[in-house]
Amino acid sequence: MTNILLEAKNIKRDFKDKDRVFHAVKDISFDLHEGEVISFIGPNGAGKTTLLKSISNYLVPTSGNIEVMGINLLKQPRKARRKMGVVFGGDRGFYNNATARENLRFFGRLLDVKEKELKQNVEEALETVELANVGDKKAGTFSKGMLQRLHIARGLVNNPKILMLDEPTAGLDVEAVYEIRALVKKLKQQGHGIILTSHDMADIENLTDRIFLIGGGEIHFSGDIGALKKFAKVDQDESLEKTYLQVADQLKRRD
Ligand SMILES: Nc1ncnc2c1ncn2[C@@H]1O[C@H](COP(=O)(O)OP(=O)(O)OP(=O)(O)O)[C@@H](O)[C@H]1O
């Protein structure tokens, strides 16, 4: 068994509205191993974003415990958070008039990367995402696919073992989607643990080792795609989209 990079135990997150308490995440536990890609799938309002925000320290859970490479996220949030690259992607997030290298150096400094490590980290991140040859070009001249790779480089600039990739292929053309998928596979082979969110079932089918079906703030199933197909009682050659549709109804909130 490989090393556990992240362990979330009994995560609950409530939202209070006047005198009513809404249980967005009820009691979720999961872990993430080295070299593994996991994904949470479920209907709108299932609690996926709330859960991922809790793990990446954008929201404090109501209760539960999160260990990131042995560091307690709730007790030492800054230290734990630095072990994780959170990649939101999209057209924004960079200084258009600065080069890719300058942008990465800037974000590296924001993440407290030491000056003597910064240059090497930036070069390694650019190499990994295959942008080293255009590193001196302004970010504003980059295509959507290149920008997405630059976002991933930004997530890598302080050398985190864990990456959270939010919709990494959204809005990209077929070729760029293919490149991003190849990059995710490379990161996984390098030993990164990756939490992938995507509405594109083909991304999940291609990349994810372990799927967590989430509905009504709870996990209904976890396992690989083959096990999910058994759980959904569909043939093994059925598409993930059809498999998901078989179980979608039972994931709807009843509260
Ligand atoms: N700040 C908030 N205050 C009150 N309720 C909230 C807040 N954030 C989320 N919720 C509620 O918690 C539930 C879970 O929302 P969440 O965004 O985590 O779901 P999701 O699975 O990510 O959905 P989607 O696929 O639409 O992004 C929803 O019913 C939502 O309305």
The ligand as an SDF file (V2000), in Angstrom:
LIG
                    3D

 31 33  0  0  0  0  0  0  0  0999 V2000
  -22.4980   29.6190    2.2950 N   0  0  0  0  0  0  0  0  0  0  0  0
  -23.5750   28.8320    2.3000 C   0  0  0  0  0  0  0  0  0  0  0  0
  -24.6460   29.1400    3.0660 N   0  0  0  0  0  0  0  0  0  0  0  0
  -25.7410   28.3520    3.0830 C   0  0  0  0  0  0  0  0  0  0  0  0
  -25.8580   27.1940    2.3910 N   0  0  0  0  0  0  0  0  0  0  0  0
  -24.8220   26.8360    1.6230 C   0  0  0  0  0  0  0  0  0  0  0  0
  -23.6200   27.6210    1.5280 C   0  0  0  0  0  0  0  0  0  0  0  0
  -22.7650   26.9850    0.6790 N   0  0  0  0  0  0  0  0  0  0  0  0
  -23.4070   25.8700    0.2610 C   0  0  0  0  0  0  0  0  0  0  0  0
  -24.6230   25.7750    0.8140 N   0  0  0  0  0  0  0  0  0  0  0  0
  -25.5990   24.6900    0.6030 C   0  0  0  0  0  0  0  0  0  0  0  0
  -24.9660   23.4530    0.8650 O   0  0  0  0  0  0  0  0  0  0  0  0
  -25.4000   22.4660   -0.0820 C   0  0  0  0  0  0  0  0  0  0  0  0
  -24.1910   21.8590   -0.7300 C   0  0  0  0  0  0  0  0  0  0  0  0
  -23.6410   22.8020   -1.6210 O   0  0  0  0  0  0  0  0  0  0  0  0
  -22.3120   22.5450   -2.4560 P   0  0  0  0  0  0  0  0  0  0  0  0
  -22.0060   23.7850   -3.2190 O   0  0  0  0  0  0  0  0  0  0  0  0
  -21.2720   21.9970   -1.5650 O   0  0  0  0  0  0  0  0  0  0  0  0
  -22.7940   21.4040   -3.4610 O   0  0  0  0  0  0  0  0  0  0  0  0
  -22.0950   20.8130   -4.7500 P   0  0  0  0  0  0  0  0  0  0  0  0
  -22.1840   19.3340   -4.6220 O   0  0  0  0  0  0  0  0  0  0  0  0
  -20.7340   21.3770   -4.9150 O   0  0  0  0  0  0  0  0  0  0  0  0
  -23.0280   21.3110   -5.9200 O   0  0  0  0  0  0  0  0  0  0  0  0
  -22.6500   21.8230   -7.4150 P   0  0  0  0  0  0  0  0  0  0  0  0
  -22.4790   20.5760   -8.2340 O   0  0  0  0  0  0  0  0  0  0  0  0
  -23.8800   22.5650   -7.7780 O   0  0  0  0  0  0  0  0  0  0  0  0
  -21.4410   22.6810   -7.3460 O   0  0  0  0  0  0  0  0  0  0  0  0
  -26.3230   23.1660   -1.0840 C   0  0  0  0  0  0  0  0  0  0  0  0
  -27.6560   22.8510   -0.7170 O   0  0  0  0  0  0  0  0  0  0  0  0
  -26.0370   24.6370   -0.8700 C   0  0  0  0  0  0  0  0  0  0  0  0
  -27.1890   25.4150   -1.0840 O   0  0  0  0  0  0  0  0  0  0  0  0
  1  2  1  0
  2  3  1  0
  2  7  2  0
  3  4  2  0
  4  5  1  0
  5  6  2  0
  6  7  1  0
  6 10  1  0
  7  8  1  0
  8  9  2  0
  9 10  1  0
 10 11  1  0
 11 12  1  0
 11 30  1  0
 12 13  1  0
 13 14  1  0
 13 28  1  0
 14 15  1  0
 15 16  1  0
 16 17  2  0
 16 18  1  0
 16 19  1  0
 19 20  1  0
 20 21  2  0
 20 22  1  0
 20 23  1  0
 23 24  1  0
 24 25  2  0
 24 26  1  0
 24 27  1  0
 28 29  1  0
 28 30  1  0
 30 31  1  0
M  END
$$$$
